[in-house]
């Protein structure tokens, strides 16, 4: 049975991404749009629109045409949105590359996407250059300048005439991000102009961004969460997006303080730092009104710990909440609304462990993975989503597309969820990551949340490991000790035995320096399984 969003549908403008997102520039051209959080350099909304026009014209002058792919291998800077929207305005497709990728991983994406141009920075040229040798790329543009290569000034200068490309928002691709590759090779996710425009429009009734907002953008723009939620959402409603090239806690806190940041869209590792790191108390973070977490499950106790610490004992102040999505959903399908933006007739607060409500124009199903039938009311099931934010498919991979996107338009997320009587969803775990033990299904995320609640544990991850004798999967915890902690394996297992049912008990503990995670904050369980 399809479950509709409790919000009325919104109109999805039939526009390209640049037409939709850059419209704020016409209303307040002198207002800041992009600010470098480390240097303070600023691009106004009016300048952004003008720069985008120049980039599109110069890409067209270089021979690029509608549908051509331009790969972008860059950290977050104010120039990333300029480049993205310039590529989009030229009718081309941006394929963003993870800043942590090795030359082989970069080369795979360049070849698989068919990229004609690679745009990068001088700091990344060692890896970029090695990758280009194994790819079909015709030209490398180095934004901050490097002898023998065009740079940002070349994309902004010259007398190339402006271009007007006829874009079909429903069918033409605008970006080709690659799935995280936590299982198997990364896949190119085909997202259209309509997908991205729809997702920003769908978020509007729940996240009431205004022109006065300042959003800190530390999560990478190469990830769809950063591209849509931080960059495009902030720009579309006239706010200022303050960029940081990487997460450094001191830079993050100083930028919030100095730039009077009002909203932070983050992943759980950042909230873990906000809840536990002593440095947080040294900065004035009182300008923050909202922190929304995504990309990976956020435990209720961690959300409350971070919120309580930032409020400093006050009954109100910054709100910590979470949403849900994936690259294939552009990325948002569910989120917790701002206070006052609840669905019609609803005024109760969303529990911290919940990802909130389905966005407008979004339908959901919860399906029993074993039977393929809809789960009974109140029971867990795999979350299926249908709406205008659902991807077009995977590039050159029809089988993977069929496995994920069915003939009726339902995207099978692979996540296990439950919905309450008020339409609020809670994501429990990944279908493929559930630990099967004596007929029970044990959710690693649930155990991780309990582990992180231990005062001497800074971070943790759980996987299932095979028991040679019984053939059963047993939960194993990888634990990062907190500063000065000497907690033992036995103490961790005893703590868990008091907190969870017998079939969920941790059977093995290994201490590690850091939990391996993707740039978006997702635990890389395959890396842990390789060392288990």
C-alpha positions as CSV (number, residue, x, y, z in Angstrom):
1,X,0.0,0.0,0.0
2,X,1.4,3.4,-1.0
3,X,1.7,5.9,1.9
4,X,1.4,9.5,0.8
5,X,3.2,12.4,2.3
6,X,1.1,14.3,4.9
7,X,2.1,17.5,3.0
8,X,0.1,18.7,0.0
9,X,2.0,18.4,-3.4
10,X,4.1,21.4,-4.5
11,X,4.5,22.7,-8.0
12,X,7.7,21.6,-9.6
13,X,8.9,24.4,-11.9
14,X,9.7,23.3,-15.5
15,X,13.1,24.9,-15.4
16,X,16.7,24.0,-15.7
17,X,18.7,23.9,-12.5
18,X,20.6,27.2,-13.1
19,X,17.3,28.9,-14.1
20,X,15.7,27.8,-10.9
21,X,18.6,28.2,-8.4
22,X,20.0,31.5,-9.7
23,X,16.6,33.3,-9.7
24,X,17.5,34.8,-6.3
25,X,20.2,36.9,-8.1
26,X,17.6,38.9,-9.9
27,X,15.9,40.0,-6.7
28,X,19.0,40.8,-4.6
29,X,22.0,40.9,-6.8
30,X,24.3,42.6,-4.2
31,X,23.6,40.1,-1.4
32,X,26.4,37.6,-0.7
33,X,25.8,34.2,-2.2
34,X,29.1,32.4,-1.6
35,X,31.7,33.1,1.1
36,X,35.1,31.4,1.5
37,X,35.0,30.4,5.2
38,X,38.8,30.5,5.5
39,X,39.7,33.6,3.4
40,X,36.5,35.6,3.5
41,X,36.3,36.1,-0.3
42,X,32.7,36.7,-1.4
43,X,30.7,36.2,-4.6
44,X,27.3,38.0,-4.7
45,X,24.2,36.6,-6.2
46,X,24.5,39.0,-9.1
47,X,28.1,38.1,-9.7
48,X,27.3,34.4,-9.5
49,X,24.7,34.7,-12.3
50,X,27.2,36.6,-14.5
51,X,30.1,34.2,-13.8
52,X,27.8,31.2,-14.7
53,X,27.0,32.8,-18.0
54,X,30.7,33.2,-18.8
55,X,31.6,29.7,-17.8
56,X,28.8,28.3,-20.0
57,X,30.0,30.4,-23.0
58,X,33.6,29.4,-22.6
59,X,32.8,25.7,-22.3
60,X,30.7,26.0,-25.4
61,X,33.6,27.8,-27.2
62,X,35.9,24.8,-26.3
63,X,33.6,22.6,-28.3
64,X,31.4,21.1,-25.6
65,X,27.8,20.5,-26.5
66,X,24.6,19.3,-24.8
67,X,25.1,16.0,-23.0
68,X,28.9,16.1,-22.9
69,X,30.3,15.2,-19.5
70,X,32.7,17.4,-17.5
71,X,34.3,15.8,-14.4
72,X,35.0,18.1,-11.4
73,X,37.6,17.0,-8.9
74,X,37.7,19.8,-6.4
75,X,37.1,20.6,-2.7
76,X,34.5,23.0,-1.6
77,X,35.3,26.6,-2.6
78,X,33.0,29.4,-3.8
79,X,34.1,28.5,-7.4
80,X,32.6,25.0,-7.3
81,X,29.0,26.3,-7.6
82,X,30.1,28.7,-10.4
83,X,31.6,25.8,-12.3
84,X,28.7,23.4,-11.7
85,X,26.0,25.9,-12.8
86,X,28.2,26.9,-15.8
87,X,28.4,23.3,-16.9
88,X,24.6,22.9,-16.4
89,X,23.8,26.1,-18.3
90,X,25.9,24.9,-21.2
91,X,23.7,21.8,-21.3
92,X,26.5,19.6,-20.2
93,X,26.6,17.1,-17.3
94,X,28.8,17.4,-14.2
95,X,30.3,14.2,-12.8
96,X,31.7,15.1,-9.4
97,X,34.7,13.1,-8.2
98,X,35.4,12.3,-4.5
99,X,38.4,14.4,-3.3
100,X,39.8,11.3,-1.6
101,X,39.9,9.1,-4.7
102,X,43.1,7.5,-5.8
103,X,44.3,7.8,-9.5
104,X,42.8,4.4,-10.3
105,X,39.4,5.3,-8.8
106,X,39.5,8.7,-10.7
107,X,40.4,7.0,-13.9
108,X,37.5,4.5,-13.5
109,X,35.0,7.3,-13.2
110,X,36.5,9.3,-16.0
111,X,36.3,6.3,-18.3
112,X,32.9,5.1,-17.2
113,X,31.3,8.6,-17.4
114,X,33.0,9.4,-20.8
115,X,34.2,12.7,-19.4
116,X,35.7,15.1,-22.0
117,X,37.1,17.7,-19.6
118,X,38.4,17.4,-16.1
119,X,38.3,20.5,-13.9
120,X,40.5,20.3,-10.8
121,X,43.0,22.3,-8.6
122,X,46.8,22.3,-8.5
123,X,46.9,20.4,-5.2
124,X,45.1,17.5,-6.8
125,X,47.2,17.4,-10.0
126,X,49.4,14.5,-9.1
127,X,46.5,12.2,-8.8
128,X,44.5,13.9,-11.6
129,X,47.4,13.7,-14.0
130,X,48.0,10.0,-13.4
131,X,44.3,9.3,-13.9
132,X,44.0,11.3,-17.1
133,X,46.7,9.2,-18.7
134,X,44.3,6.2,-18.5
135,X,41.1,8.1,-19.6
136,X,39.5,9.7,-22.6
137,X,39.8,13.2,-21.2
138,X,40.7,15.8,-23.8
139,X,41.7,18.7,-21.5
140,X,42.5,19.4,-17.8
141,X,41.5,22.8,-16.4
142,X,43.3,23.8,-13.2
143,X,41.1,26.4,-11.5
144,X,43.9,28.1,-9.4
145,X,46.3,28.1,-12.3
146,X,49.1,25.8,-13.4
147,X,51.5,26.3,-16.3
148,X,50.3,24.6,-19.4
149,X,46.7,24.5,-18.3
150,X,43.7,26.8,-18.6
151,X,42.3,28.1,-15.3
152,X,39.3,29.8,-13.7
153,X,40.3,33.2,-15.3
154,X,40.0,31.5,-18.8
155,X,36.6,30.2,-18.0
156,X,35.5,33.7,-16.9
157,X,37.2,35.8,-19.5
158,X,37.2,36.2,-23.3
159,X,34.5,37.3,-25.6
160,X,32.7,34.1,-26.3
161,X,29.1,34.8,-26.9
162,X,26.5,33.7,-24.4
163,X,24.8,30.5,-25.1
164,X,21.1,29.5,-24.8
165,X,20.8,25.8,-24.7
166,X,17.4,24.1,-25.1
167,X,17.1,21.9,-22.0
168,X,14.4,19.4,-21.4
169,X,14.3,19.3,-17.6
170,X,12.5,16.0,-17.3
171,X,14.9,14.0,-19.5
172,X,18.3,15.9,-19.7
173,X,20.9,15.0,-17.2
174,X,22.6,17.7,-15.1
175,X,24.8,15.6,-12.8
176,X,26.3,12.2,-12.8
177,X,27.5,11.4,-9.2
178,X,28.9,8.0,-8.5
179,X,27.5,5.8,-5.7
180,X,29.8,5.4,-2.7
181,X,30.9,1.9,-3.8
182,X,30.5,0.5,-0.3
183,X,29.6,-2.7,-2.2
184,X,31.1,-3.4,-5.6
185,X,32.3,-0.8,-8.1
186,X,30.7,2.7,-8.0
187,X,27.8,3.3,-10.3
188,X,27.0,6.5,-12.2
189,X,23.7,7.8,-10.9
190,X,21.8,9.7,-13.7
191,X,20.1,12.7,-12.2
192,X,18.1,15.1,-14.4
193,X,17.4,18.9,-14.1
194,X,13.9,18.0,-12.9
195,X,15.3,15.7,-10.2
196,X,17.3,18.4,-8.6
197,X,14.8,21.2,-9.1
198,X,12.1,19.0,-7.6
199,X,14.1,18.1,-4.6
200,X,14.8,21.7,-3.7
201,X,11.2,22.6,-4.2
202,X,10.0,19.6,-2.2
203,X,12.1,20.6,0.8
204,X,10.8,24.1,0.9
205,X,7.6,23.4,3.0
206,X,9.6,21.7,5.7
207,X,12.9,23.7,5.7
208,X,11.9,27.3,5.6
209,X,15.2,28.9,4.5
210,X,15.2,32.6,4.1
211,X,17.4,35.2,2.5
212,X,18.9,36.0,5.9
213,X,20.3,32.5,6.3
214,X,24.0,31.6,6.4
215,X,24.7,28.0,5.8
216,X,28.0,26.4,6.5
217,X,29.1,24.1,3.7
218,X,31.7,21.7,4.9
219,X,30.1,18.5,3.6
220,X,31.5,18.0,0.1
221,X,29.7,19.4,-2.9
222,X,30.9,16.3,-4.8
223,X,28.4,14.4,-2.7
224,X,24.7,14.9,-3.7
225,X,23.8,15.9,-0.1
226,X,26.3,18.8,-0.4
227,X,25.3,19.7,-3.9
228,X,21.5,19.8,-3.4
229,X,20.9,20.5,0.3
230,X,23.8,22.8,1.1
231,X,24.6,24.5,-2.2
232,X,21.5,24.6,-4.3
233,X,18.9,24.9,-1.5
234,X,20.8,27.7,0.1
235,X,21.3,29.6,-3.1
236,X,17.8,29.1,-4.4
237,X,16.2,30.9,-1.5
238,X,18.7,33.8,-1.5
239,X,20.9,32.8,1.4
240,X,24.7,32.8,1.7
241,X,26.6,29.6,1.5
242,X,29.9,29.6,3.5
243,X,32.4,27.1,2.2
244,X,35.1,25.1,3.9
245,X,37.4,22.8,1.9
246,X,37.4,20.0,4.5
247,X,36.3,19.2,8.0
248,X,38.6,20.6,10.6
249,X,36.8,21.0,13.9
250,X,38.6,24.3,14.9
251,X,37.9,25.8,11.4
252,X,34.3,24.7,11.6
253,X,33.7,26.2,15.0
254,X,35.5,29.4,14.2
255,X,33.6,29.8,11.0
256,X,30.2,29.4,12.7
257,X,31.3,32.0,15.3
258,X,32.8,34.6,12.9
259,X,30.3,34.2,10.0
260,X,27.3,34.0,12.3
261,X,26.2,30.8,10.7
262,X,22.4,30.1,11.2
263,X,22.2,26.5,9.8
264,X,24.4,23.5,9.5
265,X,23.7,20.5,7.4
266,X,26.0,17.8,8.7
267,X,26.7,14.0,9.0
268,X,26.8,12.1,12.3
269,X,30.6,12.3,12.8
270,X,30.4,16.1,13.1
271,X,27.6,15.8,15.6
272,X,29.7,13.3,17.6
273,X,32.4,16.0,17.8
274,X,29.9,18.7,18.8
275,X,28.6,16.4,21.6
276,X,31.9,15.2,23.0
277,X,34.9,17.4,22.0
278,X,36.2,19.8,24.6
279,X,37.1,22.5,21.9
280,X,33.4,23.2,21.3
281,X,33.1,25.1,24.6
282,X,35.7,27.7,23.4
283,X,33.5,29.2,20.7
284,X,30.3,31.2,20.5
285,X,27.9,29.1,18.5
286,X,24.7,31.0,19.6
287,X,23.9,32.1,16.0
288,X,23.0,28.5,15.1
289,X,19.2,27.8,14.9
290,X,19.2,24.4,13.2
291,X,21.5,21.4,12.7
292,X,20.2,18.8,10.4
293,X,22.0,15.5,10.0
294,X,21.9,13.2,7.0
295,X,23.9,10.6,5.0
296,X,24.0,8.1,7.8
297,X,21.7,7.1,10.8
298,X,21.8,9.5,13.8
299,X,21.2,8.0,17.2
300,X,18.6,9.7,19.4
301,X,20.9,9.9,22.4
302,X,23.7,11.5,20.3
303,X,21.3,14.1,18.8
304,X,20.0,15.0,22.3
305,X,23.6,15.2,23.7
306,X,24.7,17.6,21.0
307,X,21.5,19.7,21.3
308,X,21.7,19.9,25.1
309,X,25.4,20.9,25.0
310,X,24.9,23.6,22.4
311,X,21.8,25.0,24.3
312,X,24.0,25.3,27.5
313,X,21.1,24.4,29.8
314,X,18.5,26.7,28.1
315,X,15.1,25.3,27.4
316,X,15.3,26.3,23.7
317,X,17.8,27.3,21.1
318,X,19.4,25.3,18.4
319,X,17.5,22.2,17.2
320,X,19.2,19.0,16.2
321,X,17.3,16.7,13.9
322,X,17.8,14.4,11.0
323,X,16.6,13.6,7.5
324,X,17.0,10.7,5.1
325,X,18.0,10.2,1.5
326,X,20.4,8.7,-0.9
327,X,22.2,9.6,-4.1
328,X,19.5,7.9,-6.2
329,X,16.9,10.3,-4.6
330,X,18.7,13.6,-5.4
331,X,19.0,13.0,-2.3
332,X,16.1,13.8,0.0
333,X,13.0,11.8,0.5
334,X,12.3,12.4,4.2
335,X,13.2,15.1,6.7
336,X,12.3,16.6,10.1
337,X,10.5,19.9,9.6
338,X,11.4,23.2,11.2
339,X,9.3,24.3,14.1
340,X,6.1,25.6,12.7
341,X,6.5,23.8,9.5
342,X,4.8,20.5,10.6
343,X,2.1,18.9,8.4
344,X,-1.4,20.3,8.6
345,X,-3.0,19.5,11.9
346,X,0.2,18.2,13.5
347,X,2.1,20.0,16.3
348,X,3.9,17.2,18.2
349,X,7.7,17.2,18.0
350,X,9.4,14.6,15.8
351,X,11.4,12.1,18.0
352,X,15.1,12.6,17.6
353,X,15.6,9.1,16.3
354,X,13.2,9.6,13.5
355,X,14.0,11.0,10.0
356,X,10.7,12.8,9.9
357,X,8.1,12.9,7.2
358,X,8.0,12.1,3.5
359,X,8.5,15.2,1.4
360,X,5.6,16.5,-0.7
361,X,5.0,14.7,-4.0
362,X,6.6,11.6,-2.4
363,X,5.0,8.1,-1.9
364,X,6.5,5.4,0.3
365,X,6.0,1.7,0.9
366,X,7.4,-0.6,3.6
367,X,7.9,-4.1,2.1
368,X,8.8,-7.3,3.9
369,X,12.1,-8.4,2.2
370,X,11.3,-12.0,2.7
371,X,7.8,-12.1,1.1
372,X,7.7,-9.0,-1.1
373,X,4.4,-8.0,0.5
374,X,3.7,-4.8,2.3
375,X,4.7,-5.0,6.0
376,X,1.9,-5.0,8.6
377,X,1.1,-1.7,10.3
378,X,3.8,-0.9,12.8
379,X,6.2,-3.5,11.4
380,X,9.5,-3.0,9.8
381,X,10.0,-3.3,6.1
382,X,12.3,-2.2,3.3
383,X,11.6,1.4,2.4
384,X,10.5,2.0,-1.2
385,X,10.1,5.5,-2.5
386,X,8.4,7.0,-5.6
387,X,8.5,10.7,-6.6
388,X,10.0,13.3,-8.9
389,X,13.3,13.1,-7.1
390,X,13.9,9.5,-8.1
391,X,16.9,9.0,-10.5
392,X,16.6,8.2,-14.1
393,X,18.7,5.1,-13.6
394,X,22.4,3.9,-13.5
395,X,24.6,4.8,-16.4
396,X,25.3,1.9,-18.7
397,X,24.0,-0.6,-16.1
398,X,20.5,-1.8,-17.0
399,X,20.7,-4.7,-14.6
400,X,21.6,-2.6,-11.6
401,X,18.8,-0.2,-12.6
402,X,16.2,-3.0,-12.8
403,X,17.5,-4.3,-9.4
404,X,16.9,-0.9,-7.8
405,X,14.1,0.8,-9.7
406,X,11.1,-1.3,-10.6
407,X,8.6,-1.0,-13.5
408,X,6.1,1.0,-11.4
409,X,8.7,3.7,-10.5
410,X,9.4,2.5,-7.0
411,X,13.0,2.9,-5.9
412,X,14.1,0.1,-3.5
413,X,16.3,1.8,-1.0
414,X,17.7,-1.3,0.7
415,X,17.0,0.4,4.1
416,X,14.8,-1.1,6.7
417,X,12.4,1.4,8.2
418,X,9.2,1.7,10.3
419,X,6.5,4.4,10.3
420,X,4.4,5.5,13.3
421,X,0.8,6.5,13.3
422,X,1.6,10.1,12.6
423,X,3.5,9.3,9.4
424,X,7.0,9.7,10.9
425,X,9.7,7.3,9.7
426,X,12.6,5.8,11.5
427,X,15.3,4.0,9.5
428,X,16.5,1.0,11.4
429,X,19.3,-0.4,9.2
430,X,20.4,-1.6,5.8
431,X,18.8,-4.8,4.5
432,X,22.2,-6.2,3.5
433,X,23.9,-5.2,6.8
434,X,21.5,-6.9,9.1
435,X,23.2,-9.6,11.2
436,X,21.3,-12.9,11.1
437,X,21.7,-14.7,14.4
438,X,19.6,-17.8,15.4
439,X,16.6,-16.5,13.4
440,X,16.9,-13.0,14.7
441,X,17.8,-9.9,12.7
442,X,20.2,-7.7,14.6
443,X,20.7,-4.1,13.4
444,X,24.3,-2.9,13.6
445,X,23.2,0.7,13.8
446,X,21.2,0.0,17.0
447,X,24.3,-1.6,18.7
448,X,26.5,1.3,17.5
449,X,24.1,3.8,19.1
450,X,24.4,1.9,22.5
451,X,28.2,1.7,22.2
452,X,28.6,5.4,21.5
453,X,26.5,6.1,24.7
454,X,29.4,4.7,26.8
455,X,31.3,7.6,28.3
456,X,34.7,6.1,27.4
457,X,33.9,5.3,23.7
458,X,34.4,8.0,21.1
459,X,33.1,6.1,18.1
460,X,32.2,2.5,17.1
461,X,31.1,0.3,14.3
462,X,29.5,-3.2,14.3
463,X,29.6,-6.0,11.7
464,X,28.6,-9.6,11.6
465,X,31.4,-12.2,11.6
466,X,30.9,-15.9,10.8
467,X,31.3,-18.4,13.7
468,X,33.3,-21.3,12.4
469,X,31.5,-23.9,14.6
470,X,27.9,-22.8,14.3
471,X,28.0,-21.0,10.9
472,X,26.0,-18.2,12.6
473,X,26.9,-14.5,12.3
474,X,28.0,-12.9,15.6
475,X,28.2,-9.2,16.3
476,X,31.7,-7.8,16.5
477,X,32.4,-4.2,17.6
478,X,35.2,-2.0,16.4
479,X,35.7,0.6,19.1
480,X,37.6,3.9,19.2
481,X,38.5,4.8,22.8
482,X,37.9,8.3,24.1
483,X,40.8,10.5,25.2
484,X,42.6,8.9,28.2
485,X,40.4,5.8,28.2
486,X,41.7,2.4,29.1
487,X,38.4,0.6,28.7
488,X,38.9,-3.1,28.0
489,X,37.2,-5.6,25.7
490,X,35.6,-7.3,28.7
491,X,34.2,-4.0,30.0
492,X,32.7,-3.2,26.6
493,X,31.0,-6.6,26.3
494,X,29.7,-6.4,29.9
495,X,28.3,-3.0,29.2
496,X,26.5,-4.2,26.1
497,X,25.2,-7.3,27.9
498,X,23.4,-5.0,30.4
499,X,21.9,-2.8,27.6
500,X,20.6,-5.2,24.9
501,X,18.8,-8.5,24.5
502,X,20.9,-11.7,24.6
503,X,20.8,-12.3,20.8
504,X,22.2,-8.7,20.3
505,X,25.2,-9.1,22.7
506,X,28.6,-8.1,21.3
507,X,30.7,-11.3,21.1
508,X,34.0,-9.7,19.9
509,X,35.7,-6.3,20.4
510,X,38.6,-4.8,18.5
511,X,40.1,-1.4,19.3
512,X,41.0,0.8,16.4
513,X,42.2,4.4,16.0
514,X,39.4,5.4,13.6
515,X,36.2,4.0,12.1
516,X,36.6,4.0,8.3
517,X,33.9,6.2,6.8
518,X,33.0,7.6,3.4
519,X,33.2,11.3,2.8
520,X,29.5,11.5,3.5
521,X,30.0,9.8,6.9
522,X,28.8,6.3,6.1
523,X,30.6,3.5,7.8
524,X,32.6,1.5,5.3
525,X,31.7,-1.9,6.6
526,X,33.5,-3.7,3.7
527,X,36.8,-2.3,5.0
528,X,36.0,-3.7,8.5
529,X,35.0,-7.1,7.1
530,X,38.3,-7.3,5.2
531,X,40.2,-7.0,8.5
532,X,37.8,-8.9,10.7
